[in-house]
Amino acid sequence: MPFILAIVLTFLTLRFHPFPRPSSPTSPLSHDPQPTTIPTPQAIIPKQNSDTDPWGVAIKIGEHTYKIKVQNDSAMGTPDEILQALNNLRARNNVQQLKKDDRLCAYTQSRAEYQNSLGKTDAHAGFTNYLQNQDGFRKLGFARVGENSSYGYILSGVHLIEFVYMQSPDHNANQLDPTWDHGCTGTSGYATNLIFATSPL
C-alpha cells in the first residue's frame, strides 16, 4: 500500500511600507493589495488525512493553510529543480521567469530548515516576524515578498509545483503572479519553501 501523507501548505504575500502609518505604527505590513493590519499567525499542526479525503485535492484547514493527500516520490527535488519546474509552469502560462537572487536563496533555505526542525509549517510566523521586526525587506532587498511553504512529503520538482502547490488556488496565484520577477526555493527533509519577490529597494 502506498504511503499517504498529510501535506500542509501555507502562503502569504507582504509589502514594504517605508514610512510608519500613524494609525498603526507597529504594523507596517499589509496583505496585498489592500492595506490591513496582519495578525500574528499561529502555527498549525497538520490534520491527519481521513480515509475519505480525495487524492490530489487541496482542502483548506486554516486562514492560509491547506492539506492535500499525495504519494511520495523516491527523492525530494533539489532547489534548482523546483525553481526550474516553477519557471516551466510560468512559461506555459506566458508569465515572466523568476530570476534567482542570493539573498532570497539563503533566506528560503533557512526557512525550509527551520520548518523541517519544527516538523510542520509555522503558518508564516517566522516570515512575518522577519519582515516586520527584523528589517527583512531591506535585508532581502525587495519591497514586495511572498512565501509558499509546505511540510510532509518527498516530491520531485514537477510534482511539488503541479501536484501540490498548483492545486491550491492561493498558492498557485503566488506561483503565477505576473508581477513577481525574482524568486528562489529551499528544501530540508520534508519541508519546502518558495520565496517570491519584486520591486528592488
Salt bridges, closest charged atoms under 4 A:
ASP32 OD1 - ARG15 NH2 2.40
ASP32 OD2 - ARG144 NH2 2.79
ASP53 OD2 - LYS67 NZ 3.06
GLU63 OE2 - HIS64 NE2 3.61
ASP73 OD2 - HIS159 ND1 2.73
ASP80 OD1 - LYS100 NZ 2.86
ASP101 OD2 - ARG103 NH2 3.06
ASP122 OD2 - ARG111 NH1 2.83
ASP135 OD1 - ARG138 NH1 3.69
GLU147 OE2 - ARG111 NE 2.78
GLU147 OE1 - HIS124 ND1 2.44
GLU162 OE2 - ARG92 NH2 2.72
ASP177 OD2 - ARG144 NH2 2.96
ASP181 OD1 - HIS182 ND1 2.94
